[in-house]
């Protein structure tokens, strides 16, 4: 792990205290992920291995918030051909390490996941909800080996649909799914909302544990989802209300995660 990070010094600098160093590191990582560079799955997993390690050693709540915000903004700048592979490496890294994260370090990763769910929706919004991109994203989330909203259970292990994803990770993604969608929901029609909620609906019906099904049903009954999908809803579909990037600071409160 240390060797991988040594070849990418900008990864460590993402957690630096001074803003110029962080911005330079983010720019270096953006350049590394540029369309002109061909990155395979192993390359992206090495990047996320380094980023995971960097977050692991980020101590103060403010530094944790900074690096999560930086990585979320990075997602929005990815070229189209890198978006899904980069997210796939992210979810595989998070899923395969989630159960081993010490409880005192867990909050920073939960924050990162919250940011990434929200930023993924913002990315798709900025691509005008391109149906091919949206379907690829929903397949990744709900149908792939490390998708955080896969049905799980023994069947998931057999067919490669999230059988190894910890339920704790599923619960957290369910908890933040609607929060992440809220900032862009006003620009979406009822049918599009329904498509985005489909992985949650599948979990509500076919999740392999009763707890998982009940948690998913609770998300589907969220008053915001019901308002967005109501037959007689009369919402102005405009983009000049709550801006997509606002979801990362919508509470108006500073992150107060746990230190090391």
Number of C-alpha atoms within 10 A of each C-alpha: 9 10 8 12 19 12 11 19 14 22 25 19 20 29 26 18 12 10 13 11 15 21 16 14 22 21 15 17 19 16 13 15 20 15 14 9 9 11 16 11 12 10 13 20 20 17 23 22 19 24 22 17 16 18 21 17 14 22 16 15 17 17 20 27 20 20 24 25 18 19 18 22 17 16 19 19 14 18 14 13 11 19 18 17 16 22 20 22 21 21 25 20 19 24 23 13 13 19 15 9 13 10 9 11 18 16 18 26 19 19 18 21 21 22 23 26 18 26 25 21 24 24 22 17 20 13 13 13 16 11 12 8 18 21 14 13 21 18 16 23 23 22 22 21 23 27 28 31 30 30 29 31 17 14 13 19 14 11 13 17 26 28 23 19 28 18 22 14 20 22 17 14 21 23 16 19 19 20 16 23 25 20 23 23 23 20 21 20 15 17 11 17 17 16 14 18 18 15 21 28 19 17 24 23 15 15 21 18 14 12 13 23 19 15 19 24 18 15 21 19 12 11 11 16 19 14 15 22 16 11 9 8 12 9 13 11 12 12 15 9 12 16 13 24 17 15 21 20 12 12 9 9 7 10 16 13 21 15 16 11
